């Protein structure tokens, strides 16, 4: 397999390839999947065997399948849970790392947002259906 990195470098799980052409002997299935994703967005060009190319094609999810997965995650609220979890982690890190640089109002808004997100997750955890909209209404009113 030959990969041409079209930018300064391409990082993948397990390493970094500098810009230019690289020969890859016996690429793993995981590597092929990462190469397929990078090639699909134009970061690299790949010259691969028929077998390698088939593995790469299988690693790229068709848009229709991605949309179905998103709709399912939104319907069962796992999408909302993930977003709330990311929000809590990001804002908590910001409060910790830049807390002394924040003005009082900004700090209070961030802390309030984190507490609200935690409360929404807690309500969703108590529900059988994990209804995001109902949890938001219960926590924030509406």
C-alpha positions as CSV (number, residue, x, y, z in Angstrom):
1,X,0.0,0.0,0.0
2,X,1.2,3.5,-0.8
3,X,0.0,6.6,0.9
4,X,0.7,10.2,-0.1
5,X,0.2,12.6,2.7
6,X,-1.1,15.8,1.2
7,X,-0.5,18.1,4.2
8,X,2.4,18.6,6.6
9,X,1.6,15.4,8.4
10,X,-1.2,12.9,9.0
11,X,-1.7,11.5,12.4
12,X,-3.4,8.1,13.0
13,X,-3.7,5.8,15.9
14,X,-0.2,4.5,16.3
15,X,1.8,7.2,14.7
16,X,2.3,10.2,12.4
17,X,3.3,10.3,8.8
18,X,5.1,13.4,7.4
19,X,4.0,14.9,4.2
20,X,5.0,12.9,1.1
21,X,4.8,9.4,-0.1
22,X,5.0,6.3,2.3
23,X,5.0,2.6,1.6
24,X,3.0,0.7,4.2
25,X,3.6,-3.1,4.5
26,X,0.8,-5.2,5.9
27,X,-1.6,-2.4,7.1
28,X,-4.0,-3.5,9.8
29,X,-7.8,-3.3,9.4
30,X,-7.8,-0.4,11.8
31,X,-5.2,1.4,9.8
32,X,-7.1,0.9,6.6
33,X,-10.3,2.3,8.2
34,X,-8.4,5.4,9.3
35,X,-6.8,5.7,5.9
36,X,-10.2,5.5,4.3
37,X,-11.6,8.3,6.5
38,X,-8.6,10.5,5.8
39,X,-8.8,9.8,2.0
40,X,-12.5,10.6,2.0
41,X,-11.8,14.1,3.3
42,X,-8.8,14.7,1.1
43,X,-6.0,14.5,3.6
44,X,-4.2,11.6,1.9
45,X,-4.2,9.7,-1.4
46,X,-4.1,6.0,-1.3
47,X,-2.9,3.4,-3.8
48,X,-4.1,0.1,-2.4
49,X,-4.6,-3.5,-3.5
50,X,-8.1,-4.7,-4.3
51,X,-8.4,-6.4,-0.9
52,X,-7.2,-3.4,0.9
53,X,-9.5,-1.1,-1.0
54,X,-12.5,-3.5,-0.1
55,X,-11.6,-3.2,3.6
56,X,-11.4,0.6,3.2
57,X,-14.8,0.8,1.5
58,X,-16.4,-1.3,4.3
59,X,-15.0,1.1,6.9
60,X,-16.8,4.1,5.4
61,X,-20.4,4.2,6.5
62,X,-22.8,5.4,3.8
63,X,-24.5,8.7,4.6
64,X,-27.9,7.0,4.8
65,X,-26.6,4.6,7.4
66,X,-25.1,7.5,9.4
67,X,-28.4,9.3,9.3
68,X,-30.3,6.3,10.5
69,X,-27.8,5.9,13.4
70,X,-28.2,9.5,14.3
71,X,-32.0,9.3,14.2
72,X,-32.0,6.2,16.4
73,X,-29.6,7.9,18.9
74,X,-31.8,11.0,19.0
75,X,-35.0,8.9,19.4
76,X,-33.6,7.0,22.4
77,X,-31.8,10.0,23.8
78,X,-28.3,8.5,23.7
79,X,-27.3,11.4,21.4
80,X,-28.5,13.9,24.0
81,X,-26.8,12.1,26.8
82,X,-23.5,12.2,24.9
83,X,-23.8,15.9,24.1
84,X,-24.7,16.7,27.8
85,X,-21.7,14.6,28.9
86,X,-19.4,16.4,26.5
87,X,-20.8,19.8,27.7
88,X,-20.2,19.0,31.3
89,X,-16.7,17.7,30.7
90,X,-15.7,20.7,28.5
91,X,-17.2,23.4,30.8
92,X,-15.8,21.8,33.9
93,X,-12.3,21.7,32.4
94,X,-12.7,25.3,31.4
95,X,-13.7,26.3,34.9
96,X,-10.7,24.5,36.3
97,X,-8.1,25.6,33.7
98,X,-9.2,29.2,33.2
99,X,-11.3,29.8,36.3
100,X,-9.2,32.6,37.7
101,X,-9.3,34.4,34.3
102,X,-13.1,34.4,34.1
103,X,-15.1,37.3,35.4
104,X,-17.7,36.6,38.0
105,X,-20.7,36.6,35.6
106,X,-19.0,34.2,33.2
107,X,-18.0,31.9,35.9
108,X,-21.6,31.9,37.3
109,X,-23.1,31.2,33.9
110,X,-20.7,28.3,33.3
111,X,-21.4,26.8,36.7
112,X,-25.1,27.2,36.2
113,X,-24.9,25.5,32.8
114,X,-23.0,22.5,34.2
115,X,-25.4,22.1,37.1
116,X,-28.4,22.3,34.7
117,X,-26.9,19.7,32.4
118,X,-26.2,17.4,35.4
119,X,-29.8,17.8,36.6
120,X,-31.2,17.0,33.1
121,X,-29.0,13.8,33.0
122,X,-30.3,12.9,36.4
123,X,-33.9,13.3,35.4
124,X,-33.3,11.4,32.2
125,X,-31.7,8.5,34.2
126,X,-34.9,8.3,36.3
127,X,-37.2,8.0,33.3
128,X,-37.9,4.7,31.5
129,X,-37.9,6.4,28.1
130,X,-35.2,8.9,28.8
131,X,-37.2,11.7,27.2
132,X,-34.8,14.6,26.8
133,X,-37.5,17.2,26.1
134,X,-39.5,16.2,29.2
135,X,-36.3,16.3,31.3
136,X,-35.4,19.8,30.1
137,X,-38.9,21.0,30.8
138,X,-38.8,19.5,34.3
139,X,-35.4,21.0,35.1
140,X,-35.7,24.4,33.5
141,X,-39.5,24.8,33.5
142,X,-41.4,25.7,30.5
